[in-house]
């Protein structure tokens, strides 16, 4: 079956702009989580959606937001981009978010802010 | 979620067993140990998990000490494709509602498998 699909794979934006990243989970998976990965901070949890509701949120400023649609696809938005937002953004889908073995990650979107 | 400590890097010869240690001395009774790995430019991949018994699957074995304060991931016959960053994660599962969707990754161990 198809894996987790993230689009676009690469993105270059200018400081102050906003960006929207997309994640299509594995068919049947209702949970989508987002992570930011940088060389300095490693992998950090952003937020998780289950059945269109945000269930958990990491320690990121309000410029980072997300949503989930009725078909479980999710989008993540970052407004007023800063240089420090340059990172690999990963999404993971799961059938049951309570079970840690069930997370399947996408290959990520690499965002560069210039 | 409990904190984990892993060596920064390890080397292993191809075909030999790779033993990756993880310390989780503050683990609680209802916290599981998970291992994920991340191969360069890809998203993390689930390997194995366990509570207190040793576990084995087609990818690896997980040995958890009796006091549960540490564990070892064993790749029985390492190949070049096993070169990756390996993450040991401790979290409550499945009844821990506050951990919904959240995996807390540390810095992991960079495993390099040599020919």
Backbone of each chain as ProteinMPNN parsed JSONL, in Angstrom:
{"seq_chain_A": "XXXXXXXXXXXXXXXXXXXXXXXXXXXXXXXXXXXXXXXXXXXXXXXXXXXXXXXXXXXXXXXXXXXXXXXXXXXXXXXXXXXXXXXXXXXXXXXXXXXXXXXXXXXXXXXXXX", "coords_chain_A": {"N_chain_A": [[0.84, -1.181, 0.0], [0.293, 2.37, -0.443], [2.648, 4.659, 0.968], [3.238, 7.201, 3.459], [2.689, 10.341, 2.182], [4.351, 13.268, 1.454], [4.165, 16.615, 0.446], [5.382, 19.769, -0.792], [8.538, 18.195, -1.766], [10.82, 19.732, -1.545], [11.42, 23.122, -0.674], [11.79, 26.588, -1.033], [11.737, 29.567, 0.676], [11.182, 33.039, 1.47], [12.202, 35.114, 4.177], [9.612, 36.16, 6.349], [7.553, 35.418, 4.709], [4.786, 33.084, 4.297], [4.115, 29.544, 4.626], [2.734, 26.498, 3.408], [2.509, 23.13, 4.13], [1.938, 19.796, 3.026], [0.426, 16.67, 3.927], [-0.31, 13.394, 3.22], [-1.809, 10.726, 4.696], [-1.304, 7.164, 5.288], [-3.685, 5.058, 3.788], [-6.624, 4.738, 5.621], [-5.463, 5.37, 8.025], [-5.966, 7.491, 10.766], [-4.691, 9.264, 12.324], [-2.412, 11.928, 12.345], [0.803, 13.139, 12.759], [3.135, 15.792, 13.256], [6.545, 16.714, 12.828], [9.524, 18.585, 13.475], [12.765, 18.712, 12.195], [15.987, 19.614, 12.898], [19.527, 20.271, 12.62], [20.57, 21.223, 15.033], [18.592, 20.958, 17.079], [17.485, 18.487, 16.712], [14.941, 15.964, 16.321], [11.794, 17.239, 16.808], [8.618, 17.304, 18.304], [5.728, 18.639, 16.847], [2.786, 18.833, 16.521], [-0.26, 16.886, 16.801], [-2.898, 15.349, 15.077], [-6.101, 13.904, 15.212], [-8.822, 12.43, 13.831], [-9.648, 14.955, 12.792], [-9.214, 16.67, 14.905], [-7.058, 18.522, 17.002], [-4.947, 16.857, 19.097], [-2.68, 16.894, 20.617], [0.066, 19.009, 21.402], [3.206, 20.412, 20.665], [6.019, 22.334, 21.924], [6.001, 24.927, 20.411], [5.966, 28.154, 18.761], [2.977, 30.178, 18.133], [2.995, 30.696, 15.439], [3.205, 28.409, 14.072], [0.951, 26.191, 12.806], [-1.746, 23.883, 12.252], [-3.936, 21.625, 10.48], [-6.495, 19.181, 9.995], [-8.165, 17.312, 7.569], [-11.388, 15.916, 6.58], [-10.804, 13.623, 5.184], [-8.571, 12.729, 6.374], [-6.181, 13.766, 5.481], [-3.566, 16.096, 6.072], [-2.519, 19.427, 6.774], [0.169, 21.673, 7.335], [0.975, 24.823, 8.528], [3.161, 27.57, 8.407], [3.598, 30.752, 9.5], [4.902, 34.051, 8.838], [7.743, 33.542, 8.273], [10.91, 32.631, 9.649], [14.524, 32.659, 9.638], [15.408, 30.567, 11.206], [13.484, 28.668, 10.926], [14.138, 27.014, 8.948], [14.324, 23.727, 8.034], [13.862, 20.132, 8.162], [10.722, 18.944, 7.691], [8.689, 16.58, 9.002], [6.078, 14.236, 8.628], [3.968, 11.903, 10.251], [1.92, 9.048, 10.122], [-0.686, 7.181, 11.707], [-2.569, 4.326, 12.68], [-3.573, 3.987, 15.202], [-2.936, 6.318, 17.508], [-2.119, 5.878, 20.069], [-0.452, 3.772, 20.143], [2.822, 3.305, 19.943], [4.289, 1.787, 18.13], [3.057, 2.026, 15.785], [3.63, 4.15, 14.057], [4.177, 5.565, 10.934], [6.448, 7.171, 9.004], [6.717, 9.893, 6.664], [8.846, 10.991, 3.927], [9.473, 13.574, 4.248], [9.46, 17.232, 4.062], [11.738, 19.459, 2.903], [12.45, 22.521, 4.044], [13.736, 25.614, 3.203], [14.624, 28.706, 4.402], [15.292, 31.876, 3.278]], "CA_chain_A": [[0.0, 0.0, 0.0], [1.063, 3.595, -0.534], [3.11, 5.15, 2.258], [2.884, 8.573, 3.802], [3.157, 11.216, 1.117], [4.492, 14.674, 1.823], [4.461, 17.511, -0.661], [6.408, 19.366, -1.759], [9.735, 17.62, -1.14], [11.74, 20.83, -1.266], [10.758, 24.427, -0.744], [12.61, 27.737, -0.634], [10.896, 30.715, 0.952], [11.867, 34.22, 1.977], [11.78, 35.557, 5.519], [8.384, 36.927, 6.401], [6.494, 34.74, 3.96], [4.185, 31.942, 4.959], [4.233, 28.327, 3.846], [1.823, 25.403, 3.759], [3.014, 21.811, 3.776], [0.845, 18.837, 2.982], [0.735, 15.292, 4.301], [-1.375, 12.419, 2.982], [-1.458, 9.541, 5.489], [-1.617, 5.842, 4.758], [-5.118, 4.865, 3.735], [-7.183, 4.139, 6.835], [-4.875, 5.984, 9.222], [-6.699, 8.698, 11.126], [-3.822, 10.146, 13.116], [-1.254, 12.512, 11.667], [1.676, 13.935, 13.635], [4.148, 16.578, 12.558], [7.807, 16.899, 13.54], [10.534, 19.421, 12.859], [14.1, 18.188, 12.442], [17.106, 20.512, 12.605], [20.797, 19.722, 13.136], [20.826, 21.63, 16.406], [17.56, 20.519, 18.028], [17.042, 17.128, 16.439], [13.525, 15.78, 15.971], [10.905, 17.794, 17.818], [7.193, 17.133, 18.046], [4.977, 19.876, 16.639], [1.404, 18.584, 16.942], [-0.887, 15.653, 16.323], [-4.326, 15.428, 14.801], [-6.829, 12.644, 15.143], [-10.219, 12.719, 13.479], [-9.794, 16.397, 12.551], [-9.036, 17.416, 16.159], [-5.699, 18.546, 17.516], [-4.962, 16.134, 20.369], [-1.46, 17.143, 21.376], [0.818, 20.093, 20.784], [4.547, 20.595, 21.202], [6.368, 23.655, 22.415], [6.352, 25.791, 19.285], [5.146, 29.385, 18.779], [1.708, 30.156, 17.439], [3.174, 30.806, 13.982], [3.064, 27.044, 13.554], [-0.419, 25.71, 12.984], [-2.073, 22.788, 11.359], [-5.319, 21.182, 10.454], [-6.711, 17.879, 9.369], [-9.422, 17.284, 6.819], [-12.223, 14.736, 6.837], [-10.18, 12.439, 4.564], [-7.369, 12.527, 7.198], [-5.038, 14.541, 5.002], [-3.253, 17.178, 7.004], [-1.66, 20.516, 6.331], [0.854, 22.431, 8.376], [1.241, 26.169, 8.062], [4.064, 28.401, 9.202], [3.47, 32.142, 9.061], [6.009, 34.961, 9.144], [8.895, 32.661, 8.347], [12.2, 33.1, 10.158], [15.625, 31.83, 9.153], [15.486, 29.398, 12.064], [12.458, 27.69, 10.561], [14.726, 26.104, 7.96], [14.35, 22.41, 8.666], [13.129, 19.047, 7.524], [9.444, 18.753, 8.367], [8.249, 15.201, 8.811], [4.788, 13.865, 9.165], [3.813, 10.478, 10.523], [0.53, 8.658, 10.296], [-0.88, 6.018, 12.56], [-3.935, 3.838, 12.832], [-3.935, 4.269, 16.59], [-1.824, 7.122, 18.018], [-1.701, 5.434, 21.399], [0.497, 2.684, 20.015], [4.037, 3.863, 19.37], [4.861, 1.005, 17.036], [2.276, 2.176, 14.561], [3.89, 5.379, 13.317], [4.882, 5.489, 9.662], [6.862, 8.515, 8.627], [6.994, 10.252, 5.281], [10.241, 11.366, 3.669], [9.661, 14.946, 4.701], [9.601, 18.408, 3.211], [12.883, 20.263, 3.35], [12.164, 23.95, 3.894], [14.86, 26.536, 3.368], [14.194, 30.101, 4.482], [16.441, 32.738, 2.94]], "C_chain_A": [[0.884, 1.243, 0.0], [1.443, 4.046, 0.871], [2.585, 6.538, 2.534], [3.511, 9.5, 2.76], [3.199, 12.657, 1.591], [4.855, 15.49, 0.588], [4.534, 18.946, -0.182], [7.604, 18.723, -1.042], [10.729, 18.697, -0.732], [11.017, 22.147, -1.484], [11.746, 25.502, -0.31], [11.684, 28.935, -0.49], [11.767, 31.838, 1.498], [11.345, 34.564, 3.369], [10.528, 36.407, 5.439], [7.232, 36.301, 5.638], [5.841, 33.67, 4.817], [4.267, 30.736, 4.033], [3.217, 27.306, 4.339], [2.393, 24.097, 3.235], [1.871, 20.809, 3.874], [1.321, 17.427, 3.312], [-0.49, 14.422, 4.035], [-1.022, 11.133, 3.703], [-1.735, 8.25, 4.724], [-3.128, 5.669, 4.819], [-5.619, 4.152, 4.993], [-6.605, 4.709, 8.114], [-5.578, 7.299, 9.515], [-5.874, 9.68, 11.946], [-2.662, 10.638, 12.266], [-0.497, 13.379, 12.669], [2.695, 14.661, 12.772], [5.37, 16.765, 13.456], [8.702, 17.844, 12.747], [11.901, 18.823, 13.183], [15.153, 19.194, 11.973], [18.38, 19.902, 13.159], [21.011, 20.054, 14.617], [19.86, 21.048, 17.422], [17.085, 19.098, 17.8], [15.574, 17.095, 16.032], [12.659, 16.292, 17.108], [9.456, 17.704, 17.375], [6.511, 18.482, 17.918], [3.542, 19.737, 17.13], [0.892, 17.313, 16.296], [-2.377, 15.869, 16.169], [-4.911, 14.031, 14.703], [-8.281, 12.98, 14.905], [-10.501, 14.212, 13.466], [-9.609, 17.25, 13.803], [-7.57, 17.381, 16.579], [-5.697, 17.941, 18.912], [-3.758, 16.474, 21.247], [-0.641, 18.193, 20.634], [2.175, 20.199, 21.458], [4.789, 22.036, 21.571], [6.882, 24.538, 21.282], [5.464, 27.033, 19.325], [3.902, 29.241, 17.92], [1.817, 30.321, 15.93], [3.032, 29.446, 13.297], [1.643, 26.556, 13.839], [-0.675, 24.573, 12.012], [-3.559, 22.537, 11.332], [-5.383, 19.826, 9.774], [-8.084, 17.889, 8.732], [-10.159, 15.962, 7.07], [-11.642, 13.474, 6.2], [-8.846, 12.1, 5.234], [-6.127, 13.22, 6.666], [-4.816, 15.729, 5.928], [-2.371, 18.223, 6.323], [-1.038, 21.187, 7.541], [1.206, 23.78, 7.782], [2.223, 26.866, 8.997], [3.963, 29.813, 8.651], [4.704, 32.933, 9.474], [7.313, 34.178, 9.335], [10.146, 33.37, 8.84], [13.284, 32.165, 9.635], [15.707, 30.51, 9.927], [14.428, 28.348, 11.778], [12.955, 26.751, 9.473], [14.921, 24.744, 8.619], [13.739, 21.382, 7.738], [11.853, 18.842, 8.331], [8.89, 17.381, 7.988], [6.842, 15.013, 9.335], [4.741, 12.351, 9.302], [2.346, 10.167, 10.671], [0.452, 7.362, 11.087], [-2.345, 5.622, 12.576], [-4.45, 4.198, 14.227], [-2.775, 5.025, 17.222], [-1.352, 6.699, 19.394], [-0.634, 4.359, 21.323], [1.733, 3.141, 19.246], [4.615, 3.071, 18.23], [4.191, 1.34, 15.71], [2.593, 3.39, 13.72], [4.69, 5.104, 12.057], [5.177, 6.908, 9.206], [6.974, 8.669, 7.112], [8.453, 10.628, 5.132], [10.521, 12.83, 3.966], [9.645, 16.001, 3.607], [10.771, 19.216, 3.748], [12.612, 21.728, 3.005], [13.428, 24.753, 4.151], [14.316, 27.955, 3.348], [15.417, 30.979, 4.259], [16.103, 34.205, 3.175]], "O_chain_A": [[2.053, 1.195, 0.382], [0.694, 3.857, 1.829], [1.617, 6.991, 1.924], [4.712, 9.441, 2.499], [2.202, 13.196, 2.07], [5.722, 15.114, -0.2], [3.818, 19.316, 0.749], [7.65, 18.721, 0.188], [11.395, 18.587, 0.298], [10.14, 22.276, -2.339], [12.458, 25.33, 0.68], [10.942, 29.276, -1.41], [12.905, 31.633, 1.921], [10.179, 34.326, 3.683], [10.401, 37.268, 4.568], [6.069, 36.615, 5.89], [6.29, 33.388, 5.928], [4.461, 30.873, 2.825], [2.884, 27.256, 5.523], [2.717, 23.972, 2.054], [0.963, 20.952, 4.693], [2.454, 17.046, 3.019], [-1.572, 14.683, 4.559], [-0.026, 10.497, 3.358], [-2.328, 8.265, 3.646], [-3.771, 6.083, 5.784], [-5.102, 3.102, 5.375], [-7.195, 4.55, 9.183], [-5.765, 8.125, 8.622], [-6.315, 10.795, 12.224], [-2.017, 9.864, 11.559], [-1.077, 14.235, 13.336], [3.065, 14.194, 11.695], [5.253, 16.948, 14.667], [8.647, 17.896, 11.518], [12.161, 18.466, 14.332], [15.196, 19.569, 10.801], [18.319, 19.09, 14.082], [21.572, 19.25, 15.361], [20.272, 20.681, 18.522], [16.35, 18.557, 18.626], [15.039, 18.055, 15.478], [12.777, 15.83, 18.243], [9.117, 17.991, 16.227], [6.683, 19.361, 18.763], [3.127, 20.442, 18.05], [1.505, 16.747, 15.39], [-3.029, 16.486, 17.012], [-4.288, 13.108, 14.179], [-8.898, 13.717, 15.673], [-11.475, 14.675, 14.059], [-9.835, 18.46, 13.75], [-6.923, 16.336, 16.519], [-6.367, 18.448, 19.812], [-3.817, 16.353, 22.471], [-0.653, 18.258, 19.405], [2.28, 20.09, 22.679], [3.876, 22.861, 21.537], [8.071, 24.849, 21.218], [4.352, 26.989, 19.851], [3.782, 28.328, 17.103], [0.839, 30.11, 15.213], [2.772, 29.361, 12.097], [1.206, 26.522, 14.989], [0.091, 24.344, 11.076], [-4.333, 23.154, 12.065], [-4.459, 19.398, 9.084], [-9.044, 18.413, 9.298], [-9.628, 15.034, 7.679], [-11.958, 12.366, 6.635], [-8.082, 11.281, 4.723], [-5.106, 13.252, 7.354], [-5.758, 16.288, 6.489], [-1.591, 17.919, 5.421], [-1.633, 21.259, 8.616], [1.686, 23.86, 6.651], [2.122, 26.761, 10.219], [4.215, 30.043, 7.468], [5.452, 32.519, 10.359], [7.897, 34.164, 10.419], [10.411, 34.526, 8.508], [13.009, 31.031, 9.241], [16.037, 29.469, 9.36], [14.477, 27.251, 12.334], [12.266, 25.796, 9.115], [15.601, 24.63, 9.639], [13.182, 21.703, 6.688], [11.914, 18.592, 9.535], [8.659, 17.078, 6.818], [6.47, 15.57, 10.368], [5.396, 11.621, 8.558], [1.602, 10.936, 11.279], [1.392, 6.567, 11.125], [-3.239, 6.465, 12.497], [-5.584, 4.643, 14.406], [-1.721, 4.434, 17.455], [-0.285, 7.124, 19.839], [0.021, 4.061, 22.322], [1.679, 3.337, 18.032], [5.366, 3.62, 17.425], [4.693, 0.984, 14.644], [1.889, 3.648, 12.744], [5.753, 4.484, 12.107], [4.275, 7.731, 9.045], [7.279, 7.722, 6.387], [9.212, 10.59, 6.1], [11.67, 13.27, 3.938], [9.793, 15.714, 2.419], [10.784, 19.606, 4.916], [12.553, 22.112, 1.837], [14.094, 24.593, 5.173], [13.636, 28.36, 2.405], [16.432, 30.853, 4.944], [16.943, 35.076, 2.947]]}, "seq_chain_B": "XXXXXXXXXXXXXXXXXXXXXXXXXXXXXXXXXXXXXXXXXXXXXXXXXXXXXXXXXXXXXXXXXXXXXXXXXXXXXXXXXXXXXXXXXXXXXXXXXXXXXXXXXXXXXXXXXXX", "coords_chain_B": {"N_chain_B": [[7.339, 11.609, 29.597], [9.999, 9.286, 30.072], [13.531, 10.06, 30.239], [16.128, 9.237, 27.935], [19.416, 7.853, 27.455], [21.968, 7.59, 25.146], [24.872, 6.26, 23.453], [26.869, 8.467, 21.46], [27.926, 7.643, 18.985], [28.644, 4.632, 17.134], [30.532, 1.887, 15.818], [30.464, -0.848, 13.497], [31.321, -4.002, 12.119], [30.491, -5.246, 8.929], [28.208, -7.928, 8.751], [28.635, -8.719, 11.334], [27.245, -8.746, 14.684], [25.403, -5.951, 15.785], [25.278, -4.13, 18.679], [23.348, -2.008, 20.357], [23.269, 0.165, 23.007], [21.03, 1.508, 25.537], [20.204, 3.747, 28.058], [17.752, 4.127, 30.503], [17.042, 5.089, 33.146], [15.068, 6.268, 34.689], [12.675, 5.17, 34.036], [9.191, 4.432, 34.066], [6.762, 2.117, 35.462], [4.747, 1.661, 33.589], [5.743, 2.366, 31.156], [6.877, 1.897, 27.87], [9.654, 0.669, 25.898], [10.86, 1.884, 22.944], [12.303, 1.465, 19.706], [13.498, 3.295, 17.038], [14.755, 3.992, 13.766], [16.68, 6.131, 11.628], [17.452, 6.506, 8.443], [19.702, 8.189, 6.336], [18.272, 11.121, 5.016], [15.712, 10.134, 5.025], [12.489, 9.485, 6.576], [12.02, 8.595, 10.085], [12.005, 5.112, 11.029], [10.087, 2.547, 12.385], [11.378, 0.031, 14.554], [11.297, -1.901, 16.73], [9.664, -2.777, 19.838], [9.184, -2.939, 23.439], [8.086, -4.023, 26.742], [8.851, -5.361, 29.219], [9.724, -7.89, 28.764], [12.046, -9.737, 26.717], [12.217, -9.097, 23.24], [11.745, -10.094, 19.852], [11.943, -9.585, 16.382], [11.642, -9.583, 12.78], [13.543, -7.77, 12.15], [15.187, -7.105, 14.348], [16.438, -7.694, 17.733], [15.353, -7.073, 21.064], [16.657, -6.467, 24.135], [15.826, -6.187, 27.426], [16.813, -5.106, 30.586], [16.402, -6.685, 33.801], [15.682, -4.888, 35.826], [14.73, -2.912, 34.284], [16.047, -0.583, 33.703], [17.768, -0.212, 31.646], [18.416, -1.026, 28.174], [19.105, -3.058, 25.259], [19.498, -2.898, 21.841], [19.679, -5.253, 19.333], [21.129, -5.91, 16.294], [21.342, -8.614, 14.449], [22.954, -9.471, 12.231], [24.639, -7.239, 10.886], [24.298, -5.056, 8.084], [25.494, -2.991, 5.357], [23.399, -1.358, 4.77], [22.232, -0.913, 7.175], [23.382, 1.232, 8.32], [22.745, 4.098, 10.06], [20.903, 6.512, 12.068], [20.044, 5.616, 15.275], [17.326, 5.578, 17.405], [16.339, 5.505, 20.739], [13.426, 5.332, 22.521], [11.261, 6.18, 25.144], [8.047, 5.676, 26.289], [4.64, 6.071, 27.405], [2.2, 3.655, 26.805], [-0.506, 1.591, 25.878], [-2.307, 3.265, 27.144], [-1.791, 5.86, 27.835], [-3.01, 8.804, 27.65], [-2.078, 11.462, 27.396], [0.13, 11.3, 25.852], [-0.564, 11.14, 23.286], [0.167, 10.718, 19.96], [2.786, 11.632, 20.237], [6.165, 11.238, 19.974], [9.11, 11.303, 21.724], [12.11, 12.192, 20.716], [15.557, 11.611, 21.29], [19.03, 12.414, 20.884], [20.05, 10.191, 19.707], [21.938, 7.299, 18.407], [24.571, 7.206, 16.192], [25.04, 4.769, 14.001], [27.55, 3.204, 12.261], [28.17, 1.011, 9.749], [30.765, -0.921, 8.648], [32.446, -2.153, 5.7]], "CA_chain_B": [[8.089, 10.459, 29.136], [11.32, 9.192, 30.685], [14.65, 10.463, 29.417], [17.024, 8.15, 27.556], [20.808, 8.199, 27.17], [22.573, 6.669, 24.189], [26.174, 6.724, 22.96], [26.74, 9.314, 20.278], [28.225, 6.906, 17.766], [29.191, 3.283, 17.244], [30.923, 1.255, 14.567], [30.249, -2.289, 13.464], [31.739, -4.613, 10.87], [29.413, -5.913, 8.193], [28.054, -9.335, 9.065], [28.696, -8.934, 12.778], [26.1, -8.222, 15.425], [25.507, -4.588, 16.319], [24.583, -4.041, 19.963], [23.186, -0.593, 20.678], [22.726, 0.299, 24.365], [20.22, 2.671, 25.892], [19.899, 3.871, 29.48], [16.482, 4.806, 30.823], [17.001, 4.765, 34.572], [13.871, 6.821, 35.342], [11.497, 4.596, 33.382], [8.085, 4.054, 34.952], [6.276, 0.767, 35.245], [3.854, 1.545, 32.441], [6.399, 2.921, 29.976], [7.485, 0.961, 26.941], [10.871, 1.083, 25.212], [10.731, 1.788, 21.495], [13.463, 1.805, 18.891], [13.303, 3.735, 15.671], [16.002, 4.389, 13.127], [16.526, 7.081, 10.542], [18.485, 6.434, 7.413], [19.915, 9.531, 5.799], [17.297, 11.721, 4.097], [14.402, 9.489, 5.107], [11.829, 9.615, 7.864], [12.297, 7.494, 11.006], [11.355, 3.831, 10.775], [9.903, 1.72, 13.587], [12.111, -1.23, 14.545], [10.831, -2.874, 17.712], [9.369, -2.184, 21.133], [8.928, -3.917, 24.489], [7.776, -3.513, 28.073], [9.819, -5.922, 30.157], [10.263, -9.132, 28.217], [12.841, -9.593, 25.509], [11.406, -9.183, 22.053], [12.467, -10.326, 18.599], [11.162, -9.594, 15.143], [12.472, -9.868, 11.602], [14.587, -6.76, 12.004], [16.114, -6.963, 15.468], [16.04, -8.185, 19.055], [15.415, -6.076, 22.124], [16.92, -7.062, 25.444], [15.554, -5.216, 28.492], [17.308, -5.64, 31.846], [15.337, -7.055, 34.744], [15.22, -3.69, 36.526], [14.21, -2.074, 33.212], [16.745, 0.695, 33.647], [18.527, -0.119, 30.398], [18.061, -2.01, 27.161], [20.044, -3.178, 24.154], [18.966, -3.302, 20.546], [20.651, -6.103, 18.651], [20.967, -6.237, 14.883], [22.158, -9.832, 14.499], [23.933, -9.534, 11.143], [24.546, -5.887, 10.327], [24.68, -4.827, 6.699], [25.8, -1.58, 5.092], [22.129, -0.63, 4.764], [21.824, -0.623, 8.556], [23.996, 2.5, 8.735], [21.622, 5.005, 10.33], [20.799, 6.998, 13.445], [19.112, 4.772, 16.013], [16.724, 6.303, 18.519], [15.676, 4.767, 21.808], [12.36, 6.21, 23.022], [10.447, 5.597, 26.205], [6.774, 6.379, 26.395], [3.505, 5.321, 27.908], [1.437, 3.099, 25.677], [-1.371, 2.412, 25.04], [-3.345, 4.001, 27.863], [-1.342, 7.196, 28.23], [-3.686, 9.747, 26.768], [-1.361, 12.715, 27.162], [1.223, 11.079, 24.909], [-1.112, 10.954, 21.955], [0.884, 11.202, 18.802], [4.064, 12.262, 20.515], [7.371, 10.476, 20.239], [10.175, 12.215, 22.144], [13.378, 11.695, 20.203], [16.803, 12.193, 21.779], [19.998, 12.627, 19.804], [20.273, 8.912, 19.047], [23.275, 6.756, 18.168], [24.919, 7.05, 14.786], [25.684, 3.477, 13.765], [28.199, 3.084, 10.961], [28.547, -0.359, 9.448], [31.908, -0.919, 7.728], [32.629, -3.389, 4.917]], "C_chain_B": [[9.499, 10.474, 29.724], [12.409, 9.584, 29.695], [15.512, 9.257, 29.104], [18.412, 8.697, 27.271], [21.39, 7.133, 26.27], [23.966, 7.183, 23.824], [25.982, 7.513, 21.672], [26.955, 8.531, 19.0], [28.799, 5.536, 18.091], [29.555, 2.789, 15.861], [30.663, -0.237, 14.654], [30.731, -2.804, 12.114], [30.552, -5.326, 10.232], [29.399, -7.398, 8.513], [28.122, -9.652, 10.551], [27.435, -8.372, 13.431], [26.399, -6.8, 15.907], [24.66, -4.524, 17.582], [24.528, -2.581, 20.391], [22.542, -0.44, 22.052], [21.902, 1.565, 24.544], [19.969, 2.631, 27.397], [18.616, 4.647, 29.675], [16.192, 4.549, 32.293], [15.754, 5.28, 35.277], [12.577, 6.259, 34.744], [10.448, 4.196, 34.417], [7.542, 2.687, 34.552], [5.409, 0.586, 34.02], [4.46, 2.133, 31.159], [7.095, 1.832, 29.167], [8.799, 1.545, 26.4], [10.669, 0.84, 23.721], [12.074, 2.093, 20.842], [12.984, 2.163, 17.491], [14.677, 3.989, 15.069], [15.691, 5.328, 11.962], [17.736, 6.968, 9.631], [18.523, 7.787, 6.727], [18.846, 9.927, 4.784], [15.953, 11.008, 4.07], [13.766, 9.784, 6.457], [12.174, 8.445, 8.763], [11.451, 6.265, 10.699], [11.274, 3.046, 12.073], [10.707, 0.426, 13.46], [11.45, -2.25, 15.462], [10.447, -2.148, 18.994], [9.107, -3.287, 22.153], [8.658, -3.257, 25.819], [8.777, -4.049, 29.091], [10.413, -7.236, 29.679], [11.12, -8.842, 26.997], [11.945, -9.826, 24.306], [12.295, -9.405, 20.836], [11.489, -10.209, 17.451], [12.129, -9.777, 13.982], [13.618, -8.873, 11.447], [15.635, -6.857, 13.111], [15.588, -7.688, 16.697], [16.212, -7.06, 20.059], [15.573, -6.806, 23.437], [16.738, -5.977, 26.499], [16.024, -5.839, 29.81], [16.148, -5.862, 32.812], [14.798, -5.829, 35.493], [14.681, -2.641, 35.564], [14.912, -0.732, 33.093], [17.598, 0.84, 32.389], [18.065, -1.211, 29.437], [19.125, -2.012, 26.081], [19.292, -3.623, 22.909], [20.044, -4.101, 19.842], [20.237, -6.304, 17.203], [21.878, -7.434, 14.649], [23.241, -9.92, 13.428], [23.881, -8.202, 10.394], [25.001, -5.846, 8.87], [24.941, -3.334, 6.508], [24.525, -0.744, 5.136], [21.595, -0.328, 6.161], [22.5, 0.634, 9.1], [22.891, 3.552, 8.848], [21.792, 5.593, 11.731], [19.71, 6.187, 14.13], [18.631, 5.505, 17.261], [16.038, 5.338, 19.478], [14.665, 5.723, 22.449], [11.584, 5.468, 24.091], [9.141, 6.374, 26.286], [5.68, 5.454, 26.915], [2.666, 4.856, 26.721], [0.757, 1.816, 26.151], [-2.299, 3.335, 25.801], [-2.969, 5.429, 28.205], [-1.903, 8.268, 27.332], [-2.892, 10.987, 26.477], [-0.225, 12.537, 26.17], [0.716, 10.858, 23.504], [-0.207, 11.562, 20.908], [2.285, 11.687, 19.035], [5.142, 11.223, 20.802], [8.454, 11.486, 20.59], [11.507, 11.613, 21.743], [14.535, 12.392, 20.917], [17.737, 12.396, 20.595], [20.339, 11.333, 19.068], [21.725, 8.498, 18.945], [23.485, 6.636, 16.672], [25.675, 5.728, 14.652], [26.26, 3.474, 12.358], [28.647, 1.646, 10.796], [29.618, -0.324, 8.357], [31.999, -2.225, 6.963], [33.681, -4.296, 5.555]], "O_chain_B": [[10.116, 11.53, 29.86], [12.242, 9.461, 28.481], [15.617, 8.344, 29.924], [18.569, 9.858, 26.892], [21.326, 5.94, 26.567], [24.222, 8.386, 23.875], [25.058, 7.261, 20.9], [26.234, 8.737, 18.024], [29.357, 5.309, 19.164], [28.973, 3.208, 14.86], [30.643, -0.818, 15.739], [30.575, -2.135, 11.092], [29.725, -5.928, 10.917], [30.444, -8.047, 8.543], [27.713, -10.731, 10.978], [26.669, -7.629, 12.817], [27.498, -6.498, 16.37], [23.468, -4.828, 17.556], [25.549, -1.992, 20.746], [21.403, -0.861, 22.253], [22.053, 2.546, 23.815], [19.568, 1.602, 27.94], [18.422, 5.705, 29.077], [15.221, 3.876, 32.639], [15.409, 4.787, 36.352], [11.504, 6.83, 34.939], [10.771, 3.691, 35.492], [7.82, 2.174, 33.468], [5.334, -0.51, 33.465], [3.742, 2.366, 30.187], [7.797, 0.975, 29.704], [9.019, 2.755, 26.442], [10.348, -0.27, 23.297], [12.873, 2.875, 21.36], [12.197, 1.454, 16.864], [15.652, 4.179, 15.797], [14.597, 5.315, 11.398], [18.866, 7.288, 10.0], [17.495, 8.444, 6.561], [18.55, 9.195, 3.84], [15.14, 11.257, 3.179], [14.43, 10.275, 7.37], [12.582, 7.396, 8.266], [10.338, 6.365, 10.183], [12.27, 2.896, 12.78], [10.722, -0.202, 12.402], [11.083, -3.339, 15.022], [10.87, -1.012, 19.207], [8.84, -4.431, 21.784], [8.958, -2.079, 26.013], [9.471, -3.275, 29.75], [11.479, -7.647, 30.137], [10.94, -7.826, 26.326], [11.029, -10.648, 24.348], [13.443, -8.963, 20.796], [10.351, -10.673, 17.535], [13.302, -10.09, 14.187], [14.558, -9.119, 10.692], [16.83, -6.71, 12.852], [14.475, -8.216, 16.714], [17.093, -6.211, 19.926], [14.753, -7.645, 23.81], [17.426, -4.957, 26.464], [15.671, -6.979, 30.114], [15.065, -5.298, 32.653], [13.6, -5.742, 35.763], [14.222, -1.584, 35.998], [14.399, 0.171, 32.432], [18.098, 1.93, 32.109], [17.417, -2.18, 29.831], [19.942, -1.095, 25.991], [18.547, -4.602, 22.93], [21.194, -3.669, 19.764], [19.148, -6.801, 16.914], [23.098, -7.27, 14.652], [24.34, -10.401, 13.705], [23.17, -8.061, 9.398], [25.959, -6.514, 8.481], [24.645, -2.522, 7.385], [24.56, 0.433, 5.495], [20.628, 0.417, 6.317], [22.218, 1.053, 10.222], [22.199, 3.857, 7.877], [22.7, 5.221, 12.474], [18.591, 6.085, 13.628], [19.431, 5.985, 18.065], [15.262, 4.474, 19.07], [15.037, 6.817, 22.874], [11.289, 4.281, 23.957], [9.148, 7.604, 26.344], [5.792, 4.229, 26.866], [2.462, 5.597, 25.758], [1.422, 1.002, 26.791], [-3.019, 4.12, 25.183], [-3.767, 6.143, 28.813], [-1.284, 8.599, 26.32], [-3.018, 11.535, 25.382], [0.332, 13.525, 25.692], [1.469, 10.438, 22.624], [0.139, 12.742, 20.956], [2.933, 12.127, 18.086], [5.039, 10.438, 21.745], [8.69, 12.428, 19.833], [11.976, 10.648, 22.347], [14.505, 13.604, 21.126], [17.296, 12.533, 19.454], [20.852, 11.364, 17.949], [22.628, 9.236, 19.339], [22.674, 6.035, 15.968], [26.802, 5.591, 15.128], [25.547, 3.711, 11.383], [29.412, 1.127, 11.608], [29.403, 0.232, 7.28], [31.674, -3.285, 7.497], [33.963, -5.375, 5.033]]}, "name": "protein", "num_of_chains": 2, "seq": "XXXXXXXXXXXXXXXXXXXXXXXXXXXXXXXXXXXXXXXXXXXXXXXXXXXXXXXXXXXXXXXXXXXXXXXXXXXXXXXXXXXXXXXXXXXXXXXXXXXXXXXXXXXXXXXXXXXXXXXXXXXXXXXXXXXXXXXXXXXXXXXXXXXXXXXXXXXXXXXXXXXXXXXXXXXXXXXXXXXXXXXXXXXXXXXXXXXXXXXXXXXXXXXXXXXXXXXXXXXXXXXXXXXXX"}
